[in-house]
Amino acid sequence: MSRIGKSPVNVPDGVTVTVEGNNVTVKGKLGELTQEVKDIAVKQEDGQIILETTDESKEQRSKHGLYRALIYNMVVGVSEGFTKELELVGVGYRASNQGQKLDLALGFSHNIVLELAPEVKVETISEKGKNPIIKLTSYDKQLVGQVAAKIRSFRKPEPYKGKGIKFVGEQLRRKAGKSA
């Protein structure tokens, strides 16, 4: 039995959860998310969502904690939202946005222009003397993480000088380089 799957998901005020067959829909002030739940029984009681396995097969036990975590992320997302911040480390690395278009200058011959999904809000912060920061906000945790990983993949941090795109607060493993 999954320890995570056993714990119930508390539903805060302002969030409505509807369970119809295999689909769980969560609505809140920030948006609406739907998740299909297979092989796991979902019940709603006293402002809580409880997930139970119907039998003890390996497949159901492995999905128990997964679906509980996905539903919890949906509830937190539509009530509070998720934020990822990326930092551009390197001379001449710049980021700007016009609406949902993110323009990145990362030392290539041309700038990279990325069209973002409407669910993801993007903000670029450029202060003199500090590295530019890209701030991504959304109610969908999976989507905001996927967009952040895509942006990071354009120029991953290298281990010698640390140049590239990294998450704010990320600890990089550094190498010593040549020794004379």
Contacts in CASP RR format, 6 or more apart in sequence:
PFRMAT RR
TARGET T0000
AUTHOR 0000-0000-0000
METHOD contacts of the structure
MODEL  1
MSRIGKSPVNVPDGVTVTVEGNNVTVKGKLGELTQEVKDIAVKQEDGQII
LETTDESKEQRSKHGLYRALIYNMVVGVSEGFTKELELVGVGYRASNQGQ
KLDLALGFSHNIVLELAPEVKVETISEKGKNPIIKLTSYDKQLVGQVAAK
IRSFRKPEPYKGKGIKFVGEQLRRKAGKSA
1 53 0 8 1.000
1 56 0 8 1.000
1 61 0 8 1.000
1 64 0 8 1.000
2 61 0 8 1.000
2 64 0 8 1.000
2 65 0 8 1.000
2 68 0 8 1.000
4 64 0 8 1.000
4 65 0 8 1.000
4 68 0 8 1.000
4 69 0 8 1.000
5 51 0 8 1.000
5 64 0 8 1.000
5 65 0 8 1.000
5 67 0 8 1.000
5 68 0 8 1.000
7 68 0 8 1.000
8 48 0 8 1.000
8 49 0 8 1.000
8 50 0 8 1.000
9 48 0 8 1.000
9 49 0 8 1.000
9 50 0 8 1.000
9 51 0 8 1.000
9 68 0 8 1.000
9 71 0 8 1.000
9 72 0 8 1.000
9 75 0 8 1.000
10 47 0 8 1.000
10 48 0 8 1.000
10 75 0 8 1.000
11 17 0 8 1.000
11 44 0 8 1.000
11 47 0 8 1.000
11 48 0 8 1.000
11 49 0 8 1.000
11 75 0 8 1.000
12 75 0 8 1.000
12 79 0 8 1.000
14 28 0 8 1.000
14 29 0 8 1.000
14 79 0 8 1.000
15 26 0 8 1.000
15 27 0 8 1.000
15 28 0 8 1.000
15 75 0 8 1.000
15 78 0 8 1.000
15 79 0 8 1.000
16 26 0 8 1.000
16 27 0 8 1.000
16 28 0 8 1.000
17 24 0 8 1.000
17 25 0 8 1.000
17 26 0 8 1.000
17 27 0 8 1.000
17 44 0 8 1.000
17 49 0 8 1.000
17 75 0 8 1.000
18 24 0 8 1.000
18 25 0 8 1.000
18 27 0 8 1.000
19 42 0 8 1.000
19 43 0 8 1.000
19 44 0 8 1.000
19 49 0 8 1.000
22 36 0 8 1.000
22 37 0 8 1.000
22 38 0 8 1.000
23 34 0 8 1.000
23 35 0 8 1.000
23 36 0 8 1.000
23 37 0 8 1.000
24 34 0 8 1.000
24 35 0 8 1.000
24 36 0 8 1.000
24 37 0 8 1.000
24 42 0 8 1.000
24 49 0 8 1.000
24 71 0 8 1.000
24 74 0 8 1.000
25 32 0 8 1.000
25 33 0 8 1.000
25 34 0 8 1.000
26 32 0 8 1.000
26 33 0 8 1.000
26 34 0 8 1.000
26 35 0 8 1.000
26 71 0 8 1.000
26 74 0 8 1.000
26 75 0 8 1.000
26 78 0 8 1.000
27 78 0 8 1.000
28 78 0 8 1.000
28 79 0 8 1.000
29 78 0 8 1.000
29 79 0 8 1.000
30 77 0 8 1.000
30 78 0 8 1.000
30 79 0 8 1.000
30 80 0 8 1.000
30 81 0 8 1.000
30 139 0 8 1.000
31 78 0 8 1.000
31 139 0 8 1.000
32 78 0 8 1.000
33 74 0 8 1.000
33 77 0 8 1.000
33 78 0 8 1.000
33 139 0 8 1.000
33 140 0 8 1.000
35 67 0 8 1.000
35 70 0 8 1.000
35 71 0 8 1.000
35 74 0 8 1.000
37 51 0 8 1.000
37 67 0 8 1.000
37 71 0 8 1.000
38 63 0 8 1.000
39 53 0 8 1.000
39 54 0 8 1.000
39 59 0 8 1.000
39 60 0 8 1.000
39 63 0 8 1.000
40 51 0 8 1.000
40 52 0 8 1.000
40 53 0 8 1.000
40 54 0 8 1.000
40 60 0 8 1.000
40 63 0 8 1.000
40 64 0 8 1.000
40 67 0 8 1.000
41 51 0 8 1.000
41 52 0 8 1.000
41 53 0 8 1.000
41 54 0 8 1.000
42 49 0 8 1.000
42 50 0 8 1.000
42 51 0 8 1.000
42 67 0 8 1.000
42 71 0 8 1.000
43 49 0 8 1.000
43 50 0 8 1.000
43 51 0 8 1.000
43 52 0 8 1.000
44 50 0 8 1.000
49 71 0 8 1.000
49 75 0 8 1.000
51 64 0 8 1.000
51 65 0 8 1.000
51 67 0 8 1.000
51 68 0 8 1.000
51 71 0 8 1.000
53 60 0 8 1.000
53 61 0 8 1.000
53 64 0 8 1.000
54 60 0 8 1.000
73 141 0 8 1.000
73 142 0 8 1.000
76 82 0 8 1.000
76 141 0 8 1.000
77 139 0 8 1.000
77 140 0 8 1.000
77 141 0 8 1.000
78 139 0 8 1.000
81 137 0 8 1.000
81 138 0 8 1.000
81 139 0 8 1.000
82 137 0 8 1.000
82 138 0 8 1.000
82 139 0 8 1.000
82 140 0 8 1.000
82 141 0 8 1.000
82 144 0 8 1.000
82 145 0 8 1.000
83 135 0 8 1.000
83 136 0 8 1.000
83 137 0 8 1.000
83 144 0 8 1.000
84 135 0 8 1.000
84 136 0 8 1.000
84 144 0 8 1.000
84 145 0 8 1.000
84 147 0 8 1.000
84 148 0 8 1.000
84 167 0 8 1.000
85 133 0 8 1.000
85 134 0 8 1.000
85 135 0 8 1.000
85 136 0 8 1.000
85 167 0 8 1.000
85 168 0 8 1.000
86 133 0 8 1.000
86 134 0 8 1.000
86 136 0 8 1.000
86 148 0 8 1.000
86 151 0 8 1.000
86 152 0 8 1.000
86 165 0 8 1.000
86 166 0 8 1.000
86 167 0 8 1.000
86 168 0 8 1.000
87 131 0 8 1.000
87 132 0 8 1.000
87 133 0 8 1.000
87 134 0 8 1.000
87 165 0 8 1.000
87 166 0 8 1.000
87 167 0 8 1.000
87 168 0 8 1.000
87 169 0 8 1.000
88 94 0 8 1.000
88 95 0 8 1.000
88 104 0 8 1.000
88 106 0 8 1.000
88 131 0 8 1.000
88 132 0 8 1.000
88 133 0 8 1.000
88 134 0 8 1.000
88 164 0 8 1.000
88 165 0 8 1.000
89 131 0 8 1.000
89 157 0 8 1.000
89 162 0 8 1.000
89 163 0 8 1.000
89 164 0 8 1.000
89 165 0 8 1.000
89 166 0 8 1.000
90 131 0 8 1.000
90 161 0 8 1.000
90 163 0 8 1.000
90 164 0 8 1.000
92 105 0 8 1.000
92 107 0 8 1.000
93 104 0 8 1.000
93 105 0 8 1.000
93 106 0 8 1.000
93 107 0 8 1.000
93 131 0 8 1.000
93 132 0 8 1.000
93 155 0 8 1.000
93 163 0 8 1.000
93 164 0 8 1.000
93 165 0 8 1.000
94 104 0 8 1.000
94 105 0 8 1.000
94 126 0 8 1.000
94 132 0 8 1.000
95 102 0 8 1.000
95 103 0 8 1.000
95 104 0 8 1.000
95 105 0 8 1.000
95 124 0 8 1.000
95 126 0 8 1.000
95 132 0 8 1.000
95 133 0 8 1.000
95 134 0 8 1.000
96 102 0 8 1.000
96 103 0 8 1.000
96 124 0 8 1.000
96 126 0 8 1.000
97 103 0 8 1.000
97 122 0 8 1.000
97 123 0 8 1.000
97 124 0 8 1.000
99 122 0 8 1.000
100 115 0 8 1.000
100 116 0 8 1.000
100 117 0 8 1.000
100 118 0 8 1.000
100 120 0 8 1.000
100 122 0 8 1.000
101 113 0 8 1.000
101 114 0 8 1.000
101 115 0 8 1.000
101 116 0 8 1.000
102 113 0 8 1.000
102 114 0 8 1.000
102 116 0 8 1.000
102 122 0 8 1.000
102 124 0 8 1.000
102 134 0 8 1.000
102 151 0 8 1.000
103 111 0 8 1.000
103 112 0 8 1.000
103 113 0 8 1.000
104 111 0 8 1.000
104 112 0 8 1.000
104 113 0 8 1.000
104 114 0 8 1.000
104 151 0 8 1.000
104 154 0 8 1.000
105 111 0 8 1.000
106 112 0 8 1.000
106 154 0 8 1.000
106 155 0 8 1.000
106 164 0 8 1.000
106 165 0 8 1.000
107 155 0 8 1.000
112 154 0 8 1.000
114 150 0 8 1.000
114 151 0 8 1.000
116 122 0 8 1.000
116 147 0 8 1.000
117 143 0 8 1.000
117 147 0 8 1.000
119 138 0 8 1.000
119 139 0 8 1.000
119 140 0 8 1.000
119 143 0 8 1.000
120 136 0 8 1.000
120 137 0 8 1.000
120 138 0 8 1.000
120 143 0 8 1.000
120 144 0 8 1.000
120 147 0 8 1.000
121 136 0 8 1.000
121 137 0 8 1.000
121 138 0 8 1.000
122 134 0 8 1.000
122 135 0 8 1.000
122 136 0 8 1.000
122 137 0 8 1.000
123 134 0 8 1.000
123 135 0 8 1.000
123 137 0 8 1.000
124 132 0 8 1.000
124 133 0 8 1.000
124 134 0 8 1.000
124 135 0 8 1.000
125 132 0 8 1.000
125 133 0 8 1.000
125 134 0 8 1.000
125 135 0 8 1.000
126 132 0 8 1.000
126 133 0 8 1.000
133 168 0 8 1.000
134 151 0 8 1.000
136 144 0 8 1.000
136 145 0 8 1.000
136 147 0 8 1.000
136 148 0 8 1.000
136 151 0 8 1.000
137 144 0 8 1.000
138 144 0 8 1.000
138 147 0 8 1.000
148 167 0 8 1.000
151 165 0 8 1.000
152 165 0 8 1.000
152 166 0 8 1.000
152 167 0 8 1.000
154 165 0 8 1.000
155 163 0 8 1.000
155 164 0 8 1.000
155 165 0 8 1.000
156 164 0 8 1.000
156 165 0 8 1.000
157 163 0 8 1.000
157 164 0 8 1.000
157 165 0 8 1.000
157 166 0 8 1.000
157 170 0 8 1.000
157 172 0 8 1.000
158 164 0 8 1.000
159 172 0 8 1.000
159 173 0 8 1.000
159 174 0 8 1.000
159 175 0 8 1.000
160 174 0 8 1.000
160 175 0 8 1.000
160 177 0 8 1.000
162 172 0 8 1.000
162 174 0 8 1.000
166 172 0 8 1.000
END
